[in-house]
């Protein structure tokens, strides 16, 4: 059977392995840097998708007669 401290350790998000409380401050700084990196990556992924998904779908590809784009041409009838 596990002791109370074993249960607390297994359910915790992090474990302070020494008595120096400045490691909590370092943990907070690290978590902020990681979260800022996640936000930056999300921003660049969103910009990339907004710009390049329409390009990959052919939204800017002109039909040979130049009248409509490919995406619009599929929805119109002649």
Backbone as JSON Lines, residues from 0, in Angstrom:
{"i":0,"aa":"X","n":[0.84,-1.17,0.0],"ca":[0.0,0.0,0.0],"c":[0.9,1.24,0.0]}
{"i":1,"aa":"X","n":[0.51,2.25,-0.75],"ca":[1.29,3.48,-0.85],"c":[1.07,4.36,0.36]}
{"i":2,"aa":"X","n":[2.11,5.09,0.7],"ca":[1.97,6.06,1.79],"c":[1.36,7.34,1.25]}
{"i":3,"aa":"X","n":[0.97,8.22,2.13],"ca":[0.36,9.48,1.72],"c":[1.27,10.33,0.87]}
{"i":4,"aa":"X","n":[2.57,10.33,1.18],"ca":[3.49,11.15,0.39],"c":[3.69,10.57,-1.01]}
{"i":5,"aa":"X","n":[3.63,9.25,-1.16],"ca":[3.73,8.64,-2.49],"c":[2.54,9.03,-3.35]}
{"i":6,"aa":"X","n":[1.36,9.07,-2.76],"ca":[0.16,9.47,-3.49],"c":[0.26,10.94,-3.89]}
{"i":7,"aa":"X","n":[0.73,11.78,-2.98],"ca":[0.88,13.2,-3.29],"c":[1.89,13.42,-4.4]}
{"i":8,"aa":"X","n":[2.98,12.68,-4.38],"ca":[4.0,12.81,-5.43],"c":[3.46,12.36,-6.77]}
{"i":9,"aa":"X","n":[2.73,11.27,-6.81],"ca":[2.23,10.76,-8.08],"c":[1.12,11.63,-8.66]}
{"i":10,"aa":"X","n":[0.42,12.39,-7.85],"ca":[-0.66,13.23,-8.36],"c":[-0.24,14.68,-8.57]}
{"i":11,"aa":"X","n":[1.0,15.02,-8.26],"ca":[1.45,16.4,-8.4],"c":[1.89,16.69,-9.83]}
{"i":12,"aa":"X","n":[1.85,17.96,-10.2],"ca":[2.3,18.39,-11.51],"c":[3.81,18.51,-11.57]}
{"i":13,"aa":"X","n":[4.42,18.88,-10.47],"ca":[5.88,18.94,-10.38],"c":[6.28,18.61,-8.95]}
{"i":14,"aa":"X","n":[7.52,18.23,-8.79],"ca":[8.03,17.85,-7.48],"c":[9.26,18.7,-7.2]}
{"i":15,"aa":"X","n":[9.28,19.36,-6.08],"ca":[10.42,20.16,-5.65],"c":[11.41,19.22,-4.96]}
{"i":16,"aa":"X","n":[12.55,19.0,-5.6],"ca":[13.5,18.01,-5.1],"c":[14.52,18.56,-4.12]}
{"i":17,"aa":"X","n":[14.53,19.86,-3.92],"ca":[15.45,20.43,-2.94],"c":[14.71,21.46,-2.1]}
{"i":18,"aa":"X","n":[15.39,22.0,-1.11],"ca":[14.73,22.96,-0.21],"c":[14.86,24.4,-0.68]}
{"i":19,"aa":"X","n":[15.45,24.62,-1.83],"ca":[15.63,25.96,-2.38],"c":[14.34,26.39,-3.08]}
{"i":20,"aa":"X","n":[13.65,27.37,-2.52],"ca":[12.35,27.78,-3.07],"c":[12.48,28.63,-4.33]}
{"i":21,"aa":"X","n":[13.69,29.05,-4.69],"ca":[13.84,29.81,-5.93],"c":[13.6,28.92,-7.15]}
{"i":22,"aa":"X","n":[13.63,27.62,-6.97],"ca":[13.32,26.74,-8.1],"c":[11.87,26.88,-8.54]}
{"i":23,"aa":"X","n":[10.99,27.29,-7.62],"ca":[9.6,27.55,-8.0],"c":[9.55,28.74,-8.94]}
{"i":24,"aa":"X","n":[10.33,29.78,-8.62],"ca":[10.41,30.95,-9.5],"c":[10.94,30.56,-10.88]}
{"i":25,"aa":"X","n":[11.95,29.72,-10.91],"ca":[12.5,29.24,-12.19],"c":[11.47,28.43,-12.95]}
{"i":26,"aa":"X","n":[10.68,27.64,-12.23],"ca":[9.62,26.86,-12.87],"c":[8.58,27.76,-13.51]}
{"i":27,"aa":"X","n":[8.2,28.83,-12.81],"ca":[7.23,29.78,-13.35],"c":[7.8,30.47,-14.58]}
{"i":28,"aa":"X","n":[9.06,30.87,-14.53],"ca":[9.7,31.5,-15.7],"c":[9.74,30.54,-16.88]}
{"i":29,"aa":"X","n":[10.11,29.31,-16.63],"ca":[10.16,28.31,-17.7],"c":[8.78,28.08,-18.29]}
{"i":30,"aa":"X","n":[7.77,27.99,-17.45],"ca":[6.42,27.75,-17.97],"c":[5.93,28.94,-18.79]}
{"i":31,"aa":"X","n":[6.3,30.15,-18.41],"ca":[5.93,31.33,-19.2],"c":[6.62,31.32,-20.56]}
{"i":32,"aa":"X","n":[7.91,30.96,-20.57],"ca":[8.63,30.88,-21.85],"c":[8.03,29.82,-22.76]}
{"i":33,"aa":"X","n":[7.68,28.69,-22.18],"ca":[7.07,27.62,-22.98],"c":[5.73,28.07,-23.53]}
{"i":34,"aa":"X","n":[4.91,28.7,-22.7],"ca":[3.6,29.15,-23.16],"c":[3.72,30.23,-24.23]}
{"i":35,"aa":"X","n":[4.69,31.13,-24.07],"ca":[4.91,32.15,-25.11],"c":[5.34,31.51,-26.42]}
{"i":36,"aa":"X","n":[6.16,30.46,-26.36],"ca":[6.58,29.75,-27.57],"c":[5.38,29.07,-28.23]}
{"i":37,"aa":"X","n":[4.5,28.51,-27.42],"ca":[3.3,27.86,-27.96],"c":[2.43,28.89,-28.67]}
{"i":38,"aa":"X","n":[2.25,30.07,-28.06],"ca":[1.45,31.12,-28.7],"c":[2.09,31.59,-30.0]}
{"i":39,"aa":"X","n":[3.42,31.73,-30.01],"ca":[4.12,32.14,-31.23],"c":[3.94,31.11,-32.33]}
{"i":40,"aa":"X","n":[4.09,29.83,-31.99],"ca":[3.91,28.77,-32.98],"c":[2.49,28.73,-33.51]}
{"i":41,"aa":"X","n":[1.51,28.94,-32.64],"ca":[0.12,28.97,-33.08],"c":[-0.12,30.14,-34.03]}
{"i":42,"aa":"X","n":[0.45,31.3,-33.71],"ca":[0.3,32.48,-34.56],"c":[0.86,32.22,-35.96]}
{"i":43,"aa":"X","n":[2.09,31.68,-36.03],"ca":[2.69,31.42,-37.33],"c":[1.95,30.33,-38.1]}
{"i":44,"aa":"X","n":[1.44,29.33,-37.42],"ca":[0.67,28.28,-38.09],"c":[-0.63,28.85,-38.65]}
{"i":45,"aa":"X","n":[-1.26,29.74,-37.91],"ca":[-2.5,30.35,-38.39],"c":[-2.24,31.21,-39.62]}
{"i":46,"aa":"X","n":[-1.2,32.03,-39.59],"ca":[-0.85,32.86,-40.74],"c":[-0.51,31.99,-41.94]}
{"i":47,"aa":"X","n":[0.28,30.96,-41.73],"ca":[0.67,30.04,-42.79],"c":[-0.57,29.42,-43.44]}
{"i":48,"aa":"X","n":[-1.51,28.95,-42.61],"ca":[-2.7,28.31,-43.15],"c":[-3.62,29.28,-43.86]}
{"i":49,"aa":"X","n":[-3.75,30.49,-43.33],"ca":[-4.61,31.49,-43.98],"c":[-4.08,31.84,-45.36]}
{"i":50,"aa":"X","n":[-2.77,31.91,-45.49],"ca":[-2.18,32.29,-46.77],"c":[-2.06,31.12,-47.73]}
{"i":51,"aa":"X","n":[-1.57,29.98,-47.26],"ca":[-1.19,28.91,-48.19],"c":[-2.26,27.86,-48.45]}
{"i":52,"aa":"X","n":[-3.27,27.72,-47.61],"ca":[-4.34,26.77,-47.92],"c":[-5.11,27.22,-49.17]}
{"i":53,"aa":"X","n":[-5.47,28.5,-49.3],"ca":[-6.11,28.91,-50.56],"c":[-5.2,28.73,-51.78]}
{"i":54,"aa":"X","n":[-3.91,28.94,-51.6],"ca":[-2.97,28.72,-52.71],"c":[-2.98,27.25,-53.11]}
{"i":55,"aa":"X","n":[-2.93,26.36,-52.13],"ca":[-2.93,24.92,-52.41],"c":[-4.25,24.48,-53.02]}
{"i":56,"aa":"X","n":[-5.34,25.15,-52.67],"ca":[-6.65,24.8,-53.22],"c":[-6.85,25.37,-54.62]}
{"i":57,"aa":"X","n":[-5.95,26.2,-55.07],"ca":[-6.05,26.76,-56.41],"c":[-6.91,28.0,-56.5]}
{"i":58,"aa":"X","n":[-7.09,28.7,-55.41],"ca":[-7.95,29.88,-55.41],"c":[-7.4,31.0,-56.28]}
{"i":59,"aa":"X","n":[-6.1,31.03,-56.49],"ca":[-5.49,32.09,-57.28],"c":[-5.07,31.62,-58.67]}
{"i":60,"aa":"X","n":[-5.52,30.44,-59.03],"ca":[-5.2,29.87,-60.34],"c":[-6.23,30.36,-61.35]}
{"i":61,"aa":"X","n":[-5.8,31.0,-62.39],"ca":[-6.72,31.56,-63.38],"c":[-7.1,30.51,-64.41]}
{"i":62,"aa":"X","n":[-8.35,30.55,-64.83],"ca":[-8.81,29.71,-65.93],"c":[-8.21,30.3,-67.21]}
{"i":63,"aa":"X","n":[-7.87,29.46,-68.21],"ca":[-7.17,29.95,-69.4],"c":[-7.81,31.18,-70.06]}
{"i":64,"aa":"X","n":[-9.13,31.31,-70.06],"ca":[-9.7,32.51,-70.68],"c":[-9.65,33.71,-69.74]}
{"i":65,"aa":"X","n":[-9.25,33.49,-68.49],"ca":[-9.04,34.59,-67.56],"c":[-10.3,35.15,-66.94]}
{"i":66,"aa":"X","n":[-11.43,34.49,-67.13],"ca":[-12.68,35.05,-66.64],"c":[-12.93,34.79,-65.16]}
{"i":67,"aa":"X","n":[-12.58,33.61,-64.68],"ca":[-12.88,33.27,-63.29],"c":[-11.74,32.46,-62.69]}
{"i":68,"aa":"X","n":[-11.71,32.44,-61.37],"ca":[-10.75,31.55,-60.72],"c":[-11.33,30.15,-60.67]}
{"i":69,"aa":"X","n":[-10.52,29.17,-60.4],"ca":[-10.95,27.78,-60.38],"c":[-12.01,27.54,-59.32]}
{"i":70,"aa":"X","n":[-11.87,28.16,-58.16],"ca":[-12.82,27.91,-57.08],"c":[-14.2,28.47,-57.4]}
{"i":71,"aa":"X","n":[-14.25,29.58,-58.09],"ca":[-15.54,30.16,-58.46],"c":[-16.13,29.43,-59.66]}
{"i":72,"aa":"X","n":[-15.31,28.99,-60.57],"ca":[-15.78,28.35,-61.8],"c":[-16.55,27.07,-61.51]}
{"i":73,"aa":"X","n":[-16.22,26.36,-60.46],"ca":[-16.93,25.13,-60.13],"c":[-18.33,25.37,-59.62]}
{"i":74,"aa":"X","n":[-18.63,26.59,-59.19],"ca":[-19.94,26.89,-58.61],"c":[-20.86,27.62,-59.58]}
{"i":75,"aa":"X","n":[-20.36,28.02,-60.7],"ca":[-21.21,28.74,-61.65],"c":[-21.57,27.85,-62.83]}
{"i":76,"aa":"X","n":[-22.68,28.16,-63.44],"ca":[-23.12,27.4,-64.61],"c":[-23.11,28.33,-65.82]}
{"i":77,"aa":"X","n":[-22.74,27.78,-66.96],"ca":[-22.7,28.57,-68.19],"c":[-23.92,28.31,-69.01]}
